[in-house]
Amino acid sequence: MKTLKVIKIGGNIIDNEGALHSFLEIFAKIESPKILVHGGGKLATQLTQQMNVEVKMFEGRRITDAQTLDIITMVYAGKINKSIVAKLQANHCNAIGFSGADGNTIVSIKRPVESIDYGYVGDVVKVNTDTLVILLNNGVTPVFCAITHDENGQLFNTNADTIASELSIGFAQKFKVELYYCFEKNGVLKNVNDDHSVIQHIDSKTYKGLIDEGIIADGMLPKLNNCFHAINHHVNKVCIGKPEMLFNDNSKHTTLTK
């Protein structure tokens, strides 16, 4: 069974031209079948402000009204996605840009209204891999932005960490899947103020202990919940760290397993 690497990058790479250039050079050299998933960075917020559209947030999450959805679709699926694809072509990596609507690959439903209505925010309910398998088997690399759809013409803003996790799960019966989350830290840290305090291996048992101790909290909780959601649905392993560390066997980063 072939190994498929699903790799997610966030704003810390997208917003830094030098970091993005370095990452895409590393990514292009990965020989196995691979998928890239990217978030939106700061550009959507900047454009929203320039257009005098109010930026609404709740507990660090964007509330997506109709105007905001139009802007993030232009930025995520347009400017950022196509720029990344073009840069990958320059690095001799044949890539094609995707939203969840393209090829009907990622289907979502509107997030249920509980304490707050997040607007046009989607929760993934289905991943269709058939089209993507054809591309991967022919040496083409899909590049996904954080936009999905509901099969009824409605687009949704969808968390990129979740998209990476759900794509990984969708392929787990056809490939040996490895999921990589690239971010600005060396990995999951025992002490957030010490970049060298990397916890190199976390399994389900130690994860619960780290939560109980308060070592994993705040923004890391949803990220690691996505990680263990993938692991518990047959994804082989999940790794977290800086891109230059993740793809170097001798470098420290965090690996999560069942």
C-alpha positions in Angstrom: 0.0 0.0 0.0 1.4 3.4 -1.0 2.0 6.1 1.6 0.1 9.3 1.2 1.2 12.5 3.0 -1.5 15.1 3.8 0.3 18.3 4.9 -1.5 21.4 6.3 0.1 24.9 6.5 -1.3 27.9 8.3 -1.0 31.6 8.4 2.5 31.6 9.9 3.8 30.3 6.6 1.3 31.8 4.2 1.8 35.4 5.6 5.6 35.1 5.3 6.9 35.1 1.8 10.3 33.7 2.7 8.7 30.9 4.9 6.3 30.0 2.1 9.1 29.9 -0.5 11.2 27.6 1.8 8.2 25.4 2.6 7.2 24.9 -1.0 10.8 23.9 -1.9 10.7 21.2 0.8 7.1 20.1 -0.2 8.0 19.8 -3.9 10.8 17.4 -3.2 8.5 14.9 -1.3 8.3 12.0 -3.7 5.3 10.1 -2.4 1.7 11.0 -3.3 0.8 14.1 -1.4 -1.9 16.6 -0.7 -1.4 20.2 0.6 -4.1 21.9 2.6 -3.8 25.6 3.4 -5.6 28.1 5.6 -6.2 31.8 4.9 -3.7 33.8 6.8 -4.2 37.5 7.4 -5.1 38.6 3.8 -8.8 37.9 4.2 -9.0 40.0 7.4 -7.1 42.8 5.7 -9.3 42.8 2.6 -12.4 42.7 4.8 -11.2 45.8 6.6 -10.3 47.6 3.4 -13.9 47.0 2.1 -15.3 48.4 5.4 -16.9 45.0 6.2 -17.0 44.3 9.9 -14.8 41.5 11.1 -16.8 39.4 13.6 -15.1 36.9 15.9 -16.3 34.7 18.7 -13.8 32.9 21.0 -11.2 33.3 18.2 -13.4 31.9 15.5 -14.6 33.9 12.5 -18.3 34.5 12.1 -18.9 34.3 8.3 -21.8 36.4 7.0 -22.6 36.5 3.2 -20.2 39.4 2.5 -17.4 37.8 4.5 -18.0 34.5 2.6 -17.6 36.3 -0.7 -14.3 37.8 0.5 -12.8 34.6 1.9 -13.8 32.7 -1.2 -11.9 35.2 -3.4 -8.9 35.1 -1.1 -8.7 31.4 -0.1 -9.8 29.7 -3.3 -8.5 32.5 -5.6 -5.4 34.6 -4.6 -3.8 32.2 -2.1 -4.6 28.9 -3.7 -3.6 29.9 -7.2 -0.4 31.6 -6.0 0.6 28.4 -4.2 -0.2 26.3 -7.2 1.9 28.6 -9.5 4.8 28.5 -7.1 4.6 24.7 -7.0 4.7 24.6 -10.8 7.9 26.7 -10.6 9.3 24.0 -8.3 8.5 21.3 -10.8 5.6 19.9 -8.7 2.5 19.5 -10.9 -0.3 20.8 -8.7 -4.0 21.6 -9.2 -6.1 23.8 -6.9 -9.2 22.6 -5.1 -12.0 23.7 -2.9 -14.4 21.1 -1.5 -16.8 21.9 -4.3 -14.4 20.9 -7.0 -14.9 17.3 -8.0 -17.5 17.2 -5.2 -14.6 16.3 -2.9 -15.6 17.7 0.5 -19.3 18.0 1.5 -20.3 20.0 4.6 -23.5 21.1 6.4 -24.0 24.5 8.1 -22.7 24.4 11.6 -25.8 24.0 13.9 -26.7 27.1 15.8 -26.2 26.6 19.6 -24.9 29.5 21.7 -24.1 31.5 18.6 -24.7 31.4 14.8 -21.4 31.2 13.0 -23.1 31.9 9.7 -21.7 30.2 6.6 -19.4 27.9 8.4 -19.4 24.3 7.4 -18.8 21.0 9.3 -17.5 18.2 7.1 -19.9 15.2 6.6 -18.4 13.5 3.5 -15.2 13.2 1.6 -15.2 11.8 -2.0 -11.8 10.5 -3.0 -12.4 8.9 -6.4 -11.3 12.0 -8.5 -8.3 12.7 -6.2 -7.1 9.1 -6.4 -6.9 9.4 -10.2 -4.9 12.6 -9.9 -2.5 11.2 -7.2 -1.9 8.0 -9.2 -0.9 10.2 -12.2 1.6 12.3 -10.3 -0.7 15.4 -9.7 -0.8 17.1 -6.3 -4.1 18.5 -5.1 -3.9 21.8 -3.2 -6.9 22.4 -1.0 -8.2 25.7 0.4 -10.5 26.0 3.4 -13.8 26.2 1.4 -16.3 23.4 1.2 -19.9 23.0 -0.1 -23.3 21.4 0.6 -24.1 19.9 -2.8 -27.0 22.4 -3.1 -24.9 25.4 -4.3 -23.9 26.8 -1.0 -20.2 27.3 -0.1 -18.9 27.3 3.4 -15.9 28.5 5.3 -14.4 25.4 6.9 -11.5 25.0 9.4 -8.4 24.0 7.5 -7.1 21.7 10.3 -10.4 19.8 10.0 -10.2 19.6 6.3 -6.7 18.0 6.6 -8.0 15.5 9.2 -11.1 14.6 7.2 -9.1 14.2 3.9 -6.7 11.9 5.7 -9.5 9.8 7.1 -11.2 9.6 3.7 -8.0 8.1 2.2 -7.2 5.7 5.0 -8.7 2.7 3.3 -6.7 3.3 0.1 -3.3 4.5 1.3 -1.1 4.4 4.3 -1.8 7.9 5.4 0.5 10.3 7.3 -0.9 13.7 8.4 1.4 16.6 9.0 0.5 19.9 10.7 3.1 22.6 10.0 3.2 25.5 12.4 5.6 28.0 14.0 6.6 25.8 17.0 9.0 22.8 17.0 6.1 20.6 18.1 3.8 20.3 21.2 5.8 21.9 24.0 5.8 20.9 27.7 6.7 24.5 28.4 5.2 27.1 26.0 8.1 29.4 26.8 10.8 26.9 25.9 11.0 25.9 22.3 13.3 23.0 23.2 10.7 21.3 25.5 9.2 19.3 22.6 7.1 16.3 23.6 8.3 13.9 20.9 5.6 11.2 21.3 2.0 11.4 22.4 -0.5 8.6 22.4 -4.2 8.6 23.6 -3.3 7.8 27.2 -0.5 10.4 27.6 -2.8 13.0 25.7 -5.4 12.7 28.4 -2.7 13.2 31.1 -1.3 16.3 29.4 -4.8 17.8 29.3 -5.4 17.0 33.0 -2.1 18.7 33.8 -3.0 21.8 31.8 0.0 21.4 29.5 -2.3 21.1 26.4 -4.9 23.8 26.5 -6.4 26.7 24.6 -5.6 26.8 20.9 -3.8 23.5 20.9 -6.8 21.5 22.1 -8.9 21.7 18.9 -5.7 21.0 16.8 -4.9 17.9 18.8 -8.5 16.8 18.9 -8.3 16.8 15.0 -5.1 14.8 15.3 -6.6 12.1 17.5 -9.8 12.1 15.5 -7.7 11.1 12.5 -5.7 8.5 14.4 -8.9 6.9 15.7 -10.1 6.6 12.2 -7.2 4.6 10.7 -4.7 7.4 9.9 -1.3 5.8 10.4 0.3 8.7 12.3 0.1 12.5 12.8 3.1 14.8 13.1 3.3 18.4 14.3 6.1 20.9 14.1 8.1 23.2 11.8 8.3 22.1 8.2 12.1 22.0 8.2 11.9 19.6 11.2 8.9 17.4 10.1 10.6 15.9 7.1 14.0 15.4 8.6 14.1 12.1 10.5 16.8 13.3 12.8 15.0 16.5 13.9 12.7 16.9 16.9 9.0 17.2 16.4 5.9 15.7 17.9 4.5 12.4 16.6 1.0 11.3 17.7 -0.1 7.7 17.5 -2.9 5.5 18.8 
